[in-house]
Amino acid sequence: MHPLPHHLLGQIRQQELLHAGDRVGAAVSGGIDSVALLRLLLDLRQELGIVVSVVHFNHKLRGAESEADQAFVAGLAREHGLEFYSAGGDVAGLAAERHSGIEAAARELRYGFFRSLLGAESSNPAGAEAQNLESSQGSVESAAPPKNVPQGLKPDSLSELNGAAEAVPFPNPFLSKIATGHTLDDQAETVLMRLIRGTGLRGLGGIYPRVVVEDEDGEGCGEIIRPLLGIRRRELERYLTDIKQPWWEDSTNAESKFTRNRVRKLVLPLLEREFNPVVVENFAELAEIARDEEDYWENEISGWFGTVVQWSEPEWAQTLPQLVQIQPSVAAYQPAKPAKPVEYESVAEMPGEAGGNAQDEAPRFAQDDKDFDSDVSENASVSRPWLLTESRAVQRRVLKAIGEQAGIPLEFKHIEEILRFAAEEGPLGKELSLPLGWKVVREAEAMVFVTPDLRRQERIPDYEYSLLVAGRSLVPELGVVIEALRVAPEEVGAGYNPQQLLRAELLPERLTVRNWRPGDRFWPAHTKSPKKIKELLQERHVAQTERRLWPVVVSADEIVWMRGFPVPARLRASREQEAVLIREVPWEDDDAI
């Protein structure tokens, strides 16, 4: 046997990632990492006593190349007589609908599919659909199963080379664990990218080796595991070469427009060559230390909730109909778990994903008592004397935990402001405004976090933040980050949407991100003249509750970018010009995968 499987076996047993009887789906994109994962699991399946199958999600982002990826992976399953589970989805359509990046939409669909295979969901996520497959000599016809049930090929069908095999639904849940091909290099890249963008201890934890997946009742129903986190990518490539196993190259892995690709191709090699030859291993060790520290703090926080931190129903909520549920109606702390992990196999850059609830959707403000969301947050209070006598580390932790539990996107600056406010000797009853309409009230014995009153349309203050070119600006009111990225002339036509590229020479080095204001006008390309933003949003049928905080980017007094619209024609970059791409990505803060 090749030495690499023996090395991996020791790591799997040490971390107890797999046990006899596990039904393991290897998530295979066709690239080096995932193909090596599959072959290594096949080498070890008898020793471990596991059943291995193949899982593939088609993101449909690269046309014929994506279809070729799927055919290659299906061929691997056929060659080894394995069950093959496949689905695909309209990633680009979901990204447009959610005003999110392609990477975030791909991740949502892919991991929604994984969750359905583990029995956490009864159907695929929005935008995902089951895929019919091809055998070596004919198309696979569906046996007309329900459309929301993922399709698979049974082993005997896969090994049958004459005629068509049949795609059939499988019992739910199909798998007990899904393994992804994250490597030591992926871990180092993730930690470094988070350090560059700004993160806390949880973010330094990087990619978690094991993530428990919960069903709709909050019960654990399976796990997503990363067995290769201790192995370098070059070791996997050498292994595949030695066993003469081909793999499928993703062309987007070479595109420099993705931050992860630049970190992988430029930054980490430079650090290894010029500063420390084991820097990748050091980043991975830092992630392991951070995860252990985070586990300790989460246990500490659990002890604070229900003792020095209390939850109570806001007075205004007592008049609501009985059908409205007050959240979170539990005293126990629910730590921000890595419930939506990140995978980096088929899309060239997958930034780390927040797993906690600190970036939950903002409360929807109602016009009358009949128009509410089903869940309303409770007020939270923390003992002020206790808070002021604790160390700074404990103070920051408990405030961050309250924000996560309540769904308040608290940045470092907000937490420091709350601590200064708590320590002041000013009048009692004074209020400090927080994101999303929340406020904290200073009392003699407590700091009280007060939820917005959803019975009326409370005014959320306007927001305004500086945005450097190139740079990024966190907008906590929306739970997103607005980025301004420079695009070199030779890259302008390389997969970028020309409708979103601005001429760099026409923009200053510093822009402003803010919500639109009454009277603002914008002139998107393909329109005859500028229009009031209010009218543009009405024409797009944007919900009233979303309009108030709709983001724009301003240069001097001119709006140069608006969410969901093409940039102005006179500012648009051509192929020969340096460009600036302004885009919106989910706020990931310091939450772990």
N, C-alpha and C positions, 0 to 999 in steps of 0.2 A: 504493500500500500504506500502511496505517496506520503511523505512526512506531514504535509499540511493537515489532512483530516485528523491525524493523531493529535496534533497541536490543538485543533479546534475542539476535539472531543474533551480534552482536559478543561478548556474554558467553559464549555457548556455544562459540564458536571460541577465545576466549581461554583458557577452562578445559578445552577439548578434551573436552567432555561427550558429543558425538555425532559419528559419522563416517559417511561414505557406506556404505550397505549395512546399517546397524543396523536391527533390527526392534524398534521402540519401542512399548511399551504405555503409554498415558496412563492413570494411575489416576484415575478420575473418580467423584466422589461425587455430583455435581450442583450443588455450591456454586460460588460465584464463582471461587475460586482454581483448582479443577480444571477447570471448563468453559473458563476463559480459557487454561489450559495446553493443553487439547486444540485450541482454535481457533488458538492461536499456533503449535503444532507443524504444524497443517494448512497455515498460511500459509507455513511455512518448509520443508516436506518436500521440495519440488523443489530448492530451493537447497542443502539439506543432503544430499539423496540418501538419505533414510530412508523406511522403511515404517511407517506409524502405525496402531495399533489401539487399542481401548478396553478397559480393565480395570475391573471393578466388584466390590466385595465387600459383600454385604448382611448387616449386623450383626444384623438382626431385633430391634432394640431399641425401635422406635417403631411397631410394628404396621403399619397401613395406610400410614402415612407412609413407612416404609422400603420398602414395595413400590412406592409411587409414585416414590420416588427411583430405584429400579432401572428402572422403566418409562420414566422421563424419560431416563436415560442410554442405555438401549437405543434409544430414539428418536433420540438424537443419532448413535449409531453407524449406525443405519439411514439417516438423512438424508444422511450423508456417505459411505455405502458402505464402512464399515470393519468389520473383524473385531471381534467383541465377546466377551470372556472374562468369565464371571461365576461366582461361587460365593457361598455364604452359610453361616452357622454359628450354633450356639446359644451366643452369647457369655455370656448370663446363666448357663447351665448349666455352662460351663467355669469361670467365675469362682467359682461355688459349689464346684465340685469341687476347684479349686486353692487355695481360700481367698484369692483375689486380688481386686483391684478390677475393675470392669467395663472400665475403660480398658485395663488390662494384658491382660485376656483378649481384648478386641477386637483389640488390636495383635498378639497372638500368632497369632490365626487369620488376620487379614488378611495379615500378612507371611509366614506359612506358605504362603498361597495364592500370593503373589508369588513366593516361592522355587520353588514347583512350576512356575510358568509359565516361570521361568528355567532349569529343569532341575536344580535343586539337590535336589529331593525327588521320589520316584516317586509320591507321593500327597499329598493334602491333609492338613493337620494334624488332630489329634483335634478333633472337633466341627464341622469344616467339611464341606460337602457341595456337590456340583454343583447348579446351579439350572437349571430349564427356563425359557425366556424366552417372550415374547409378540411376535408380529408385529402389524402394524397392524390385521389383520382376522381373526386367529385365533390359537389357541394353538400353540406350538411343541412338537412331539412329539419325544421323545428317540428316537434310533435304537438304543436299548439298549446304549450304551457301558458300559464298566466304571464302577461308581459312584464310584471314587476318581480318575477322570480329569476334570479341569475341562472344562466344556462351552463351546463357542463357536458363533457364527453366522458363516458365510462371507459375504463381501461380496455375492455375487450373490443369496443368500437374503435378506439384509437389504434389498436394493433392490427385491426382489419384493414388490409391495403387494397382489397378489391371491392369496389362499389362505395356507397355513401355510408358514413356513420351517422348516428342520430343524436341530436342535442336534446337532452331531457332535463327536467328539473330534479333537484336532489332534495332529500329531507332537510328540514331546518332544525338545528344548525348543521351546516355542512362540515365545519372545521372547529377544532378547539384552540388552535393557535395559527397565526400568520407570521412568517419570518420575512423580514426585509433585509436587503443587502448593504446596509450602512457599514462603512469601514472606519478604521482608525483615521484615515484621511478626512472622511466626512465629518468626524467628530472634531478634528482640529480646525477645519474650515468653519464649522458652525460656531465654535467658541471664539475664534478670531473675528468673525464677522459681527458677533454680538458685542465684543469688546469695542470694535470700531464704531458701531452704531450707538453704543451706550447700553448698559445692562446692569443687573444686580446679581446677587448670589445665585438665584434660581436660574437666571439665564446662562450663567457660567456652567451650570450642570449639563448643558448641551443636549445631546441625544440620549435618551434613557434606554438602557438595555432591555427593559421590560415595561410594558404599559398594560394595565388591566383595563379591559373594555367592559363597560356596564350596559345592561339592557335598559329598556324603558322604565323598569321598576327599580333601577339603581343596583341591581344584583350583578355580580361579576359573571360574565358568560364566556370569556375567552381572553386571550392575550395576544398582543403584538410584540414580537421579540426581535432583537438585533444581534444574532450570534457572531457577526463578523466585526464587531466594534473594536476588537483587539488585534485586527489583522490589517496590514498595509495593502493598498490597492495593487502595488507592484508585486506582492506575493501572490495575489489572486491571478494576476496576468501570467505569472510564471507557471502557476499550477495548471491553468487552462492550456498553456502552450505545451507543457510536459505531457498532458493526457490527450493532446491533439483535439481539444474541444473548441470549435469556432464560436464566436460571439458576434453580435450585431452592433455596429457603431451608430450612435445617435449624432447626427450632424450638428445639432444645436450645442453639443458639448464643446465645440470649437469656437462658438460665437462669443466675442468679447463684450457684447452688450450686457451679458449677465454678470452681476457682481460676483457670484460664486465662481464662475469660470475664471475671472480675473484673479481672484484670491488663489484659486487652484493652480493656475498656470504661471502667475507672476509673483504674488506676494509670498506664499509659503516656500517656493523654491529659493527665493532670494534670502529668506530668513534661514533656511537650512544651509545654504551655501556660504553666506557671509557672517552669520551670527552663531548658530547652534545647530549642528547636524541632527540632533534628536529633538528639535523644537516641536515636531508633530506629536511625538510621544509625550512631551511635557504638557502640551495643551490637553491631551486626553487624560493625563493624571490630574490636572487641575479640575477638569470636569467631574471626575470621580470624587475628589475631595469636596467640591461644591455640592454635589448631590447628597453626600453624607451629612454635610452641615445643614442642608435644607431639610432633610428628614428630622434632624434634631429640633430645629426651630418649629416645624409643623407640630411636633408633639408638645412643645412648650405652649404654642398658641392654643391648642385644644384645651389645655388646662385653664387658660385665661377666659375662654368663652363660657359664659354661664356663671362666672365668679366676678371678676372685675369688669367684664363686658356683658351688658344686658341688652335684650331686644324688647321693644314694646310697640304696640299698635298706635299709630298716630291718631290724634283726636279726630281729625277730619274724616278718617277712614271708617269711624264708627257709624257714620250715617250712610255708608254704601250698601247696595243690595247684598243679600246673603250669598249670592253666587260668586261674588268677588273674593278671591283667596288672598290672604295677606302673606307675603314672603319676606324674609325666610323665617317661618314660624317654628324654628328650632333654636335651642340654645347652644347646641354643639357646633363647634367650628368645622366647616367643610373645606379642607384645604384645597387650593387651586391645583387640581390634579391634572396631569398631562393626558387629558382625555382625548384630545385630537392631535395625535402625534404627526410628525413630519417625515416624509420620505423623499428621497432625492434621486429617483431612478430614471423616470422617463422624461422629466422636464429638466432643462439644463440648470435652472436655479430654483431651489425651493427654500426660501428663507424660513428660519425657525418659527414655529407657531406657538401663540399663547395658548396654554392649556387651561388657564384658570378662567374665572368669570369676571375678571376685572374690566373686560372690554365688552360686556354685555350691551345689548341694544339699549339705547336711551329710552326712558319712559315716554310713552305716548301721551301727550296732554290732551284732555278732552274738552269739548265745548259745553257739555252738560253731563248730568249724573248718569245718563244712559250709555255713554260712549267711553268705556274704559278697557284697558287691557285686563286680562283675567288675573294677573298677578300684580300686587302692589307691595312695595318694599316696606319693611318696618323701620322705625327709628332705632338707632343704636346709641348706647351711652357707655362711656368708659370712666372709671373712677379717676377723677382729676388728681387727688392726693397721691394715689398709687402711681399714676402715669408720671408725675413730676419727680418722684423719688427713684424711678427706675433708670437704668443706664440708657444711653442714646440708642444703642442697638435694640433694646427691648421696646423703647418708645416707637421707633420707626417700624418695627415688626408688627406691633399690635395695630397701629394706624393703617398700615398697608393691608393687614388681614381684614379689618373692618371695611375698607374700601372694596376689597375683593368680594366679601360676603354680600355687601349691599349693591355691588355693581357700579361703584363710583370710580372712574379712571383717575386715580391719584398718582401724579408724578412725584419725583423727589422734591421738587420745589413746593408742591402743595403740602406734603408731609412736614417739611421744615417750617412752612408758614403756620400750620396748625400748632406745631410745638411752640413756636414763638408766641402765638396767640394764647395758648394755654398757660404759659409762664407769666404773662402780663398781670399786673395788679389792677387793671382797669375795672370798670363797672360790670356787675353781673348781668346776664341776659344779653350781652353784646353778641352780635352774629358775624360770622365770616362766611363769605360765599365760596362755594365749591363747584366743580363741573357738574353739568346736567341738572342745574337747578337745586342741588342739595345745599345745605348750609350747616355749619357747626355752631352751636350756642354754648357760650362759656357760663357755667354755673359754679357755685361754691364747691360742690362735691362731685361734679361730673362735667365731662364734655359730651354734649348731646348732638348726634348727627341726625338732622331732620330731613326727611324725604320731602320732595316737592308735593304740593297739594294738587292732586289730579282732578279735583272737582272743577277747577277753572283753568283757563288758559294763562298759566303763569308766564311772565316774561322771562325768558332766558337771556342773560346779557349777551350783547354782541361779542364776538371774539375777533382777535386780530393778532397775527404772529408774523415774524420776519422769516423769510425764506432766501437762503443764499443760493447762488448759481455757481457751482453745484453744491447741493445741500439738501437737508430734509427738515421738516417742521412737524412736530406732533400737534395734532388738534384733538385734545381730550374730549371736547364737546361732541365730536363725531366718532371718537374711538378709532381714528385713522391717522396715517402719516402722509403728508404731501411731500413728494420728492421732486427736485429739479435736477435732471441728469444731463450732462453734456454728451453730445453724440458727434463723433468725428465725421467729416465729409464722406470718407470712404465707407462709413457704416450707415449712412442715411437710408440707403435702399435695402439694408440687410434685415428685413423682417419687421421694421418699425412701421407703424401706421402713419403715412405722410400727413393725414388730417390732424395729427397731434404734435407735429414738430414745428417749433418756433425758430426763427432766425436768431442765432446767438448774438450777432452784432447789434441787433435792435433792442436787446434787453440789458438793463443794468445788472450789476453784480448782486444786488439785493432787491428782492421782490417782497410783496406782502400777501399773505394768505388771510382771508377773512370771510365772514358770511356776507352775502349780498345785502344791500340796504335799499330802502324805498327810493326810487328814482334812478337806480343803477341801470345802465344799458350795456348790451353786448352785441357784437356784430359777428356771428359765426359765419364761416365760409359757406357758400352756396345760398346765401340769403341776400335780398336786395338792399337792405339798409339795417342800421342798428335797431334793436328792439328792447323794450323794457324787460328786465329779467323776469319780473312777475308774469308778463305775458308769455315768455318762452316756457316757463315752468307750467303754466296753465295749459299751453298747447301740448305739452308732453304728458299731461294728466298726472303730474307729480302730486302725491298726496299732500294735503294741507299741512300735516304734521311734519313732513320732511322738508318743506320749502323754507321754513324759517332759518335753518342753519346751513342751507345749500352753499357749498364753498366756491369761491372765486379766487383768482390770483391777479394782483394788481401791480402794474408798473406805472409809477407816478399817479396820474388820475385815470389811467386807461386799464380796463379789464382785458387781460391778455389770455386768460384761460378760465373755463367754467366747466364744472363736472358734467360729463355726458354730452358735450357739444364739441364740434371741430373748432380749431383755433381760427382767428380772423385770417382771411385770405391774404391781406397785405403783410402779415407777419409770418406767413408760412415759409419754411425753409425749402430750398430746392436741393437736388442731389449733390450739387457742388459746394454747398455751404455748410459750415458748422451749425449744428442745431442744438436745441434744448428741448428735452422731453419732460413735461410735467405730468406726473401720474400720482394716483392715490393707491396706497397699500394699507393692509390692516395694521393696526397698532399692535406690536408684539411685545413691547416693554421687556420685562425680565422673566416672563413666564417660561417654564420648561416645556420641553416636548413631551 
